[in-house]
Amino acid sequence: MRSRLLRTVTLATLASSLAPLPWLALEPSGQRASAQSTSVSDLLAEVETMRRSRPSPAVTDGVLDSIQYHLETARKIARAQPQARQWTERAARYVDEAKRGRNPFHGARGEITSRGYRSRVSTTIQGYGVYLPRNFDPSRRYPLVAILHGGSSNHNLFLGVVMGNNMRWTDYPQHLYDMYRAHWDADWIIVTPEGFGQVMWRWMGERDVLDVIEDAKREYPIDEERVVLNGISNGGVGTWNIGLRHAWRFSAVVPMAGAPGWRQYSGGPRVPYEDPLLRAQSGIDLSENAINTHLRYFHGTADPGPMRPQYVRTFTETIRPTGVPFREVWFEAGHDILYMTHKRGKMLRDLESIRRNRRPTEVRLVTGDYRAARQHWLEVGRIDDYPVRARLRARVASPGNVEIEVRNASVLALHRDDVPFGADQTSVTIEGQRAYSGAVSSLPTVAWFHRTAGSWRLGYPVPARDSDVKRPGLSGPITDAYHDRMVHVYGTQDAAATDALQRAARTGARGWPLWLWAVNQEVVADTAVTEAMMRDATLVLYGTPGSNSVLERMRERLPIRVEAGAVVVGAERFDRPDVGTRFIAPNPLAPTRYVIVQAGLSTGAVQAGHRLPDFVPDYVVYDGSSTRTRPRLVVSSRRPLAAGFFDGRWSISRPAGTGDDAPTPGSGAAGVPSGAGTDATAVHAKTRRRRHLRPPPRRPEDADDPAVAEAMRAAPPRPPLPPQYTGRDGAWTQAREIRRRVPTFLNFRAAIGYGTWRVDESAVWRIRRARECRQSARAAGVRFVMHRATDDGPTDVRPTPAPLYLSSSPIQGIRFSQYLGRILISCELASRLPRMAEILAPLDVDAVMVASSYRDQPRSSFHTFGMALDIARFRVRTPLTGPDGRTSRLLTVETDFVVTPNQRTCDPAFLRPDSLHGTNERGRRLLQIACALHDSGIFASVLTPNYNEGHRDHFHLDVRPDDPRLFIR
């Protein structure tokens, strides 16, 4: 942290048992002879050449990204010699190793080096420090420790300091990019994340930590049961908070000289909505999550602040009554206790034998947001009074019997394979009610339970018909969007305002929290926004009334409106010329993504939105007085005009304002609106207009009947891992990554009621060599062009085997087209389209409209492998009658398909003219198409609008290598 403390505190005197260490030692310069004359541009060109033609499977995308990170760093610090030259020389050495087919980072034994990975948060490659043991053996599995740096540091310098290069903290800024030698060794893999600078490990900083750990697992042999989180000062704050938010991920959480919570650290008076925001991020308020995680913390009795010793004593007083085990260690010292704690590797040696308890008999889960919704085998799916903390406590009370206590939650899940049932039969009791009794094997892999009409039942709740309810991934507050990709959009419809709005967007693209480093997000004009951007990112819209065309398209469907002369919040109008607002809501044009609006009645008011504090709720309305200065964490004395949380339907249900009557969390956050505001009324009107497309609903008490066993048939067992793919072919390189990732996916299909499974061994297939697959596709009549890194498409489609763009030529007489852009898929999926066309032709189909093919999110989707299609429409040759009595050649999934929430999709009775489809011929034909595609066995999954709310407007089809299980819902 950049405070008076960090500018004046010096390192504590080392213990007398430690020999003095040189604080700086440059890496030896054993580079290629021409390294000094090799330019960064030349080396970057060599990296791009290797991306197109890999020297060997050992040269992974991660290797090339890491070399590119070195070169981009050298370019960034070009004026700092000799550091820039040393980074270039090291990159040149790594390029030479990679060109010989070797992984240079596996060869960096006993060295302090850096890696890079591609983050969703920023357009630039994100770096982190790495140390491998001197005797590193790739055939072994090593424990991993992620150590978080403190103020005025970065990942490179901090790893050097950890490994014994001693210096004063006041000297840090001059040595951020020096190269250091390790002065001690450990039988650990050590990583030091960057954390996007001094955001103090919140939001994008937290994501960076978790992403670095995942990247290290991809690139090194990590023992996943021995992953430790450690950090000092600011990094101690991060260790407390990330470690206790995600305790189940770590074998040990070891903070040093940090404050355990944000309510302590922020100090001063707070307005009501700030308390739940701070608690959701604070270790002291989440301490019970560590019931199964080794918690050991260190602090100095003479620490002068702001990490005051009293904060840690308060934590100890808080955790002791909970029964959570902990160990506290105090030093008679000040703030810098790094060397006293690590003792040249002694701390790590002490932690080597501690392993993560993967299947504990008791789990406690305390969370105030969905980013930290799981501990071990227990997960929360709906927080009722969001973001007030939910509390769950589950235990295996006796063999086979699970008992769960719940507070402030109405949907939860058990991850079956991690629960130590201890018996073949189980009963699950929630809040004293028997929710399930039967065979363990009959439970889904992820067994969801929900409360309805006061009773707990097995199964995920029947989704609301409207998409605009608060739920995981669309819950707010504004800071929830910081974990992912954001595109900043400035308005161009008012020429006089365009330059100022563009400047505002550029400022926002560098990140809102103070002291955030190296975040670079996209900035585009409103005229350049594409459907693909909206589907893949949070749009941040900057504008004055009428100036941003994207904002104008959705203005009437947002909970706060910026009109000519006023910002309208519910029934209240704020009409002073210096009024502005920032708020978050589901994007009406892409309902699975957020939109953030930063708008005002003048461009000055838009710019003033950058002077809000770090912790902000769903919405803030401000004026010139409340944004005159920039507070650090909370609003302090300069309160905004209005701020708070939207209700469960993303509308205003209570009076605006920030006094004691301010909007408080929840207000129906379980998905039921608390009030009848205009937005909620509009939502219900939309539901009524479309209700004729749905079958009559069952009574609420019958929602999960008949028979839980019928609704939730167990999925066939997960097949064994496919054989390890070998060879130099690019498709096989991607196949190995798919093989690694797929077992980490949750089996969502097993958590959906009324799904139909079958096992067809003939459906098993393996990824072929790229050339072989392309030849086969051409022979079957598929016309395509191979994917290249172009300006009009994604440049990085890893891990898609043999990616290609379909041409516009028909396949077996059927034309495939995509709403926006070309269809980008794996060759393995493309080669199945001729067979799909053969199935569709007898059903009179002559065209298929694809809504989505390849995309890089969500990570647990087969779309990220180019192995899935979302189909929104089919066109038939002969017009058919729809539910409105009109005839049309278009079959639109969203409006024509009849949802059957309590029956299996391919019930033959649904295909009769006298079935619930009635005269809806288009709905009956869509059902025929879905069932025929499933029966063919060419797709592993056929997901219809019956599947869940996210699939109401399309069919999802995917193919899965080495998996004989076929599913339809």
Summary of the structure (lengths in Angstrom):
residues: 969
radius of gyration: 28.5
end to end distance: 52.0
largest distance: 90.1
contacts: 3393
relative contact order: 0.06
helix: 31%
strand: 24%
